[in-house]
């Protein structure tokens, strides 16, 4: 999603591409925070969150705690605004335990 928005800046189709991510009823973002956001990606993520706020649903998965999402944004004010919007009306589900991708006893599985 963010790489597509980066490319859209280059070919002047940013607004059209942004609408694609903000106009649907549901947006699923998988593995947020898996890698650091670069360049305009934090701003693009903020814009998506801002535009979707109270307009469309989002499901976000992450291996990081919510407290670790704040540093994804370039400054405290943007982080606070984004997280306020994300968490207002949110249902946060924290899952602990073994991964279904790598169940205990599977070859290469970590135990403990």
N, C-alpha and C positions, 0 to 999 in steps of 0.2 A: 504494500500500500504506500509506504513512505518513499520507496524507490520510484514508484510510478508517479508520485507527485513531484519528485525531484526532476524526473524526465519531462514532466508536463511544464515545468518552469522554463525549460530550454526551448520547447516548441510552441510556447504561448497558449497552451491548452489547459493551464492550471485551474481556472475557474470551472471548466467543464469536468475535469477529473475530480476536483474537490466535491462537486455536486454528486458525483457517482458514489462517493464514500459518505456523504452526509444526507443523501436523499432517500436511502432505503429504510425500511421499517426496522431492520436489524443489521448490525455490523458486528462481526466477530473478529477480534484481534487476538491472535494466538502468540504466546510466549513474549509478552511485553517485557522489556528490560533484559532480554537475553543478550543483547549486545548494546553498547553505548549508542545513543543517537548522535548523528553528526550533521554538521551544516545547518540547514533549515529544517531538519526533521523534527526537532522539538517544537518549533513554531507550527509546523504542519499538523503535528499530533494535537497541539493545543487548539488549533482552528477546527479540527474535526470534532474534538470534544465540545468546544463552544457551540458549533453549529448544530450538533446533535442534541444538546442539552434540552430536555423536556420535549424533544421532537421525535426522537427515535431511540430504540433500545440498543444497548451495547453489551456484549459478553466479552470479557477480557480475561485471558488466562495468563498466569505468570508463575514462575518458580521463585519469585521474589516477594518478600513481605511488602505490604502497602507502604510502609515507611521508606522503603527503598525505591519507590516510584518518584518521589519528590525530586531527587537529583537528576532525573531524566530531562528536566526543564532548565533553561539557562539562568533563571533567577528565582528567588523565593516568591515573589509576587505572582509570576506566571504559574509556578508550581502550586501555590495555594489556590489560585483561581481554577486551575484544571482539576485538582483533586476535590475541591468543594463541589464542582459540577458532577464529577464522576461519582462521588459518594452520596450525594443527595438523591434520595429514592433508591439507593443501591441495596442489593442483597449480597453481602460478602460471604463467600463460602471458603473456609480454610480446610484443606484436606491434609491430613497427616497419615503416614503409613508407607507401606511399600508401593512402588510404582507398578502399574499393570503392564507397562512397557518392558519391564525387566523384573519379573516376579522372583521371589526368593527361591533359591534352588536352581534357577535357570543358569545355563552356562554363562559365566562372566558376571553374574549378579553379585552385588555387594551385600553383605549381611551386616546387621547391627545398626 
